[in-house]
Amino acid sequence: MEAGDRSAAAAAACYQPAGPPRDACVYSSCYCEENIWKLCEHIKNHDQYPLEECYAVFISNERKMIPIWKQQARPGNGPVIWDYHVVLLHVSSGGQSFIYDLDTVLPFPCPFDTYVEDAFKSDDDIHPQFRRKFRVIRADSYLKNFASDRSHMKDSSGNWREPPPPYPCIETGDSKMNLNDFISMDPKVGWGAVYTLSEFAHRFGSKSC
């Protein structure tokens, strides 16, 4: 193990998670945007880390077809093709970033570099139409601005595709539904900043050589 790898492993071993254990998190299958909103809310309410260290990350692309590996929905070596996915990024003041993904088989939380390598692989081997983009929104902005009436989870007859969360819909004073502004990878709309995979990995990954 090289010196940089040893220091990263040591940082991960000393890291105290920002949120509860995976099995204690608020979770509803196929409502990743709300699961992460609730995780942001937990971090805000418990003050273990400053909320400004945390970000909601929406992963999608123009075609809404993105491969992600190491997902519980697809055990084994193959990827899941999601229309979008949402994780939490904690940029720790200790110098290492961590990803919280409630749908992964990787550790929870997972060191950023490990997650990127195992879950996203590389754009080099992926057809351009499937390449992932990342909308990174500060957690405080996400809590303040996100709204969903869950209408995207109903079929044409008004039936739920997946059971909704048991708590009321998340809304703001200005909106009851703006999920599409978060899923969009158009940097001119919505909140936060949009990155390619290489930009995302460079911006938040380990800086050690």
C-alpha positions as CSV (number, residue, x, y, z in Angstrom):
1,M,0.0,0.0,0.0
2,E,1.4,3.4,-1.0
3,A,1.7,6.3,1.4
4,G,-1.3,8.1,-0.1
5,D,-3.4,5.0,0.2
6,R,-2.4,4.4,3.8
7,S,-3.3,8.0,4.8
8,A,-6.7,7.7,3.0
9,A,-7.4,4.4,4.8
10,A,-6.4,6.0,8.1
11,A,-8.7,8.9,7.5
12,A,-11.6,6.6,6.7
13,A,-11.0,4.6,9.8
14,C,-11.1,7.7,12.0
15,Y,-14.1,9.2,10.3
16,Q,-17.3,9.5,12.3
17,P,-20.3,9.3,10.0
18,A,-22.4,12.4,9.5
19,G,-25.6,10.5,9.6
20,P,-27.1,7.4,11.3
21,P,-26.3,3.9,10.3
22,R,-27.9,2.8,7.0
23,D,-30.6,0.7,8.7
24,A,-31.6,3.7,10.9
25,C,-32.0,6.1,8.0
26,V,-35.3,7.2,6.6
27,Y,-35.7,5.1,3.4
28,S,-38.3,4.5,0.8
29,S,-37.4,2.4,-2.3
30,C,-37.2,4.5,-5.5
31,Y,-37.5,7.8,-3.7
32,C,-33.8,8.5,-3.5
33,E,-34.3,12.3,-3.7
34,E,-36.4,12.3,-0.6
35,N,-34.2,9.8,1.2
36,I,-31.2,12.2,0.8
37,W,-33.4,15.2,1.7
38,K,-34.2,13.4,5.0
39,L,-30.5,12.6,5.5
40,C,-29.6,16.3,5.0
41,E,-32.3,17.2,7.5
42,H,-30.8,14.7,10.1
43,I,-27.4,16.3,9.6
44,K,-28.8,19.8,10.1
45,N,-30.7,18.7,13.3
46,H,-27.8,16.8,14.9
47,D,-24.9,19.3,14.4
48,Q,-22.2,16.6,14.3
49,Y,-20.7,18.3,11.2
50,P,-21.4,21.8,9.7
51,L,-24.2,21.5,7.2
52,E,-22.1,23.5,4.7
53,E,-19.8,20.5,4.4
54,C,-22.6,18.4,2.9
55,Y,-24.1,18.4,-0.6
56,A,-27.0,16.6,-2.4
57,V,-25.7,15.1,-5.7
58,F,-28.2,14.4,-8.5
59,I,-26.8,12.1,-11.2
60,S,-28.4,12.0,-14.6
61,N,-27.9,13.1,-18.2
62,E,-29.8,14.5,-21.1
63,R,-31.3,11.0,-22.0
64,K,-32.0,10.1,-18.4
65,M,-30.1,6.9,-18.8
66,I,-27.2,6.4,-16.5
67,P,-25.3,3.2,-15.5
68,I,-24.3,2.9,-11.9
69,W,-22.5,-0.2,-10.6
70,K,-22.7,-1.8,-7.1
71,Q,-26.4,-1.1,-6.6
72,Q,-28.6,-3.4,-4.5
73,A,-31.1,-3.5,-7.4
74,R,-28.5,-5.4,-9.5
75,P,-26.3,-7.8,-7.5
76,G,-23.2,-9.0,-9.3
77,N,-21.0,-7.2,-11.8
78,G,-23.5,-5.4,-14.0
79,P,-24.8,-1.9,-13.7
80,V,-28.3,-0.6,-13.0
81,I,-29.5,1.9,-15.7
82,W,-31.3,4.6,-13.7
83,D,-33.1,7.7,-15.1
84,Y,-31.5,9.5,-12.2
85,H,-30.0,8.8,-8.8
86,V,-29.3,10.9,-5.7
87,V,-26.5,10.6,-3.1
88,L,-25.1,12.7,-0.3
89,L,-21.6,14.0,-0.5
90,H,-19.7,15.0,2.7
91,V,-16.6,17.1,2.1
92,S,-15.0,16.4,5.4
93,S,-12.8,19.1,7.0
94,G,-10.4,16.2,7.7
95,G,-9.5,16.3,4.1
96,Q,-11.4,13.3,2.7
97,S,-14.8,13.2,1.1
98,F,-17.4,10.5,1.6
99,I,-20.5,9.4,-0.4
100,Y,-23.7,8.3,1.3
101,D,-25.7,6.1,-1.0
102,L,-28.7,4.2,0.5
103,D,-29.0,2.0,-2.5
104,T,-25.4,0.7,-2.9
105,V,-23.8,-2.5,-1.7
106,L,-20.6,-0.5,-1.0
107,P,-19.9,0.8,2.5
108,F,-22.2,3.4,4.0
109,P,-20.6,5.9,4.0
110,C,-18.0,5.1,1.4
111,P,-14.7,7.0,0.7
112,F,-15.3,9.2,-2.3
113,D,-12.5,7.8,-4.5
114,T,-13.6,4.2,-3.8
115,Y,-17.2,5.0,-4.6
116,V,-16.3,6.8,-7.8
117,E,-14.0,4.0,-9.0
118,D,-16.4,1.2,-8.1
119,A,-19.8,2.7,-8.9
120,F,-19.1,4.9,-11.9
121,K,-16.1,3.2,-13.4
122,S,-14.8,5.4,-16.3
123,D,-16.4,7.4,-19.1
124,D,-13.8,6.0,-21.5
125,D,-15.6,2.7,-21.8
126,I,-19.1,4.1,-21.9
127,H,-21.0,5.2,-25.0
128,P,-21.4,9.1,-24.9
129,Q,-25.2,8.9,-24.5
130,F,-24.8,7.1,-21.2
131,R,-22.1,9.3,-19.7
132,R,-23.1,10.7,-16.3
133,K,-23.4,14.3,-15.2
134,F,-23.6,15.5,-11.6
135,R,-25.6,18.4,-10.2
136,V,-24.1,19.3,-6.8
137,I,-26.3,21.3,-4.5
138,R,-25.4,22.6,-1.0
139,A,-27.4,20.7,1.6
140,D,-28.9,23.9,3.0
141,S,-30.0,25.0,-0.4
142,Y,-31.5,21.6,-1.0
143,L,-33.5,21.6,2.2
144,K,-34.7,25.1,1.4
145,N,-35.7,24.7,-2.3
146,F,-36.6,21.1,-3.1
147,A,-40.2,20.1,-3.5
148,S,-41.9,17.0,-4.8
149,D,-45.6,16.1,-5.0
150,R,-44.5,12.5,-6.1
151,S,-46.6,12.7,-9.2
152,H,-43.7,11.2,-11.2
153,M,-44.2,8.0,-9.3
154,K,-47.8,7.5,-10.5
155,D,-48.8,5.7,-13.7
156,S,-51.3,6.9,-16.3
157,S,-54.1,5.6,-14.2
158,G,-53.0,7.4,-11.1
159,N,-51.7,4.3,-9.3
160,W,-48.4,4.3,-7.4
161,R,-45.5,2.6,-9.2
162,E,-43.9,2.2,-5.8
163,P,-45.4,2.8,-2.3
164,P,-44.8,6.5,-1.3
165,P,-43.0,7.5,1.9
166,P,-45.3,7.7,5.0
167,Y,-44.6,11.3,5.7
168,P,-46.2,14.3,3.9
169,C,-44.8,15.5,0.6
170,I,-41.9,17.9,0.8
171,E,-42.9,21.4,-0.4
172,T,-41.7,25.0,-0.1
173,G,-43.6,28.3,0.1
174,D,-42.9,28.7,-3.7
175,S,-43.4,25.2,-5.1
176,K,-45.0,21.8,-4.6
177,M,-43.1,20.2,-7.5
178,N,-39.7,21.2,-8.9
179,L,-37.9,17.8,-9.0
180,N,-37.2,18.2,-12.8
181,D,-35.1,21.3,-12.1
182,F,-32.8,19.1,-9.9
183,I,-32.7,16.2,-12.3
184,S,-32.0,18.5,-15.3
185,M,-28.3,18.7,-16.2
186,D,-28.7,22.0,-17.9
187,P,-26.5,24.4,-15.8
188,K,-28.7,27.3,-16.7
189,V,-31.7,26.0,-14.6
190,G,-32.1,24.8,-11.1
191,W,-29.7,25.0,-8.2
192,G,-26.0,24.1,-7.7
193,A,-23.3,23.4,-10.2
194,V,-23.2,20.7,-12.9
195,Y,-20.1,18.6,-13.5
196,T,-18.9,15.9,-15.8
197,L,-17.6,12.7,-14.2
198,S,-13.9,13.8,-14.6
199,E,-14.7,17.3,-13.2
200,F,-16.6,15.8,-10.3
201,A,-13.8,13.4,-9.4
202,H,-11.2,16.1,-9.7
203,R,-13.2,18.7,-7.7
204,F,-14.0,16.4,-4.7
205,G,-11.5,13.5,-4.9
206,S,-8.3,12.9,-3.0
207,K,-5.7,15.5,-3.8
208,S,-2.8,13.2,-2.7
209,C,-0.4,11.9,-5.3
